[in-house]
Amino acid sequence: QFVESGGALVQPGGSLRLTCVGSGFTFMSYMISWCRRRSGKEGELVGSIMSHGYIWKYAGSVEGRFTITRDNDKNTVYLQMDNLKSEDTALYYCSTDSSCSELWGQGTQVTVSS
């Protein structure tokens, strides 16, 4: 299970930091992915961080703007989002599956609009 937070309404060019707390499994053993689901579309991978903290990959659309980190002592993964664009508007959620096919928690809504 995941609990995501930190979503908000933000202007284009702004920044947000999302938090994802995992529970019910051995968090430190898993690669964790940040995913997003834009209106009317299926889930897509934003990026993934491996168990020891190395980045597996970022989506091309966010590379250079988004940064994923994790704190295994807190069972937490973070998504720092900078230079946000309107196309980043989506429901963001965490998953242990990089296919992002299922929403395990409630997600957190990010809306980028002026």
C-alpha positions in Angstrom: 0.0 0.0 0.0 1.1 3.5 -0.7 0.0 6.9 0.6 0.8 9.8 -1.7 0.7 13.5 -0.8 1.9 16.9 -1.8 -0.2 17.5 -4.9 -1.6 21.0 -5.5 -2.5 23.7 -8.0 0.6 25.4 -9.3 1.4 27.8 -12.0 3.5 26.9 -15.1 7.2 27.1 -14.2 6.5 26.3 -10.6 7.7 23.5 -8.4 6.2 20.8 -6.2 7.5 18.0 -4.0 5.4 14.9 -3.8 5.8 12.3 -1.1 4.9 8.6 -1.2 5.0 6.4 1.9 4.9 2.6 1.5 3.7 0.0 4.0 2.8 -3.7 4.2 5.9 -4.9 2.4 9.7 -4.8 2.6 10.0 -1.3 1.1 13.8 -1.3 1.0 13.9 -4.4 -1.3 11.8 -2.9 -4.1 12.3 -0.6 -7.0 9.6 2.1 -6.6 8.1 3.9 -9.6 6.3 7.2 -9.7 3.5 7.0 -12.2 0.9 9.4 -13.5 -2.5 9.2 -15.1 -3.6 12.1 -17.2 -7.3 12.7 -17.9 -8.6 10.1 -20.2 -5.3 8.3 -20.5 -3.7 5.2 -19.0 -1.1 5.3 -16.4 2.4 6.2 -17.6 5.8 5.9 -16.0 7.4 9.1 -14.7 10.5 7.4 -13.3 11.8 4.6 -11.1 14.3 4.4 -8.3 16.0 1.2 -7.4 16.2 -0.2 -3.9 19.7 1.2 -3.2 18.8 4.7 -4.5 20.1 4.6 -8.1 17.7 5.8 -10.8 16.5 3.2 -13.2 15.0 5.6 -15.7 13.0 8.8 -16.2 10.4 9.4 -18.9 11.8 11.6 -21.6 9.2 14.2 -21.0 10.3 14.8 -17.4 14.0 14.2 -17.6 16.0 17.2 -16.4 12.9 18.6 -14.6 11.9 15.9 -12.1 14.1 14.2 -9.5 13.3 11.0 -7.6 14.9 10.2 -4.2 14.1 7.8 -1.5 14.6 7.3 2.2 14.4 3.6 3.1 14.5 4.4 6.9 11.2 6.2 6.4 9.7 3.9 3.7 9.4 7.0 1.6 10.0 8.1 -1.9 10.0 11.7 -3.1 9.3 13.3 -6.5 10.7 16.8 -6.9 9.1 18.5 -9.8 10.5 21.7 -11.2 9.6 23.8 -14.2 6.2 22.3 -14.3 4.2 22.4 -17.5 0.5 22.2 -18.2 1.0 18.8 -19.6 2.2 17.6 -16.2 -1.3 17.9 -14.9 -2.2 14.4 -13.7 -3.0 12.1 -10.8 0.4 11.0 -9.5 0.9 7.7 -7.7 3.5 5.2 -6.6 3.9 1.6 -7.6 6.2 -1.4 -7.4 5.3 -2.1 -11.0 6.9 0.1 -13.6 4.1 -0.6 -16.0 1.9 1.7 -13.9 -1.1 -0.4 -14.8 -2.7 -0.3 -11.4 -3.4 2.4 -8.8 -2.6 1.0 -5.4 -3.2 4.1 -3.3 -5.4 7.2 -3.7 -2.7 9.2 -5.6 -2.2 12.9 -5.4 -3.5 15.4 -7.9 -1.2 17.9 -9.5 -2.7 20.7 -11.6 -0.5 23.0 -13.5 -2.5 26.1 -14.6 -2.3 29.8 -14.6 
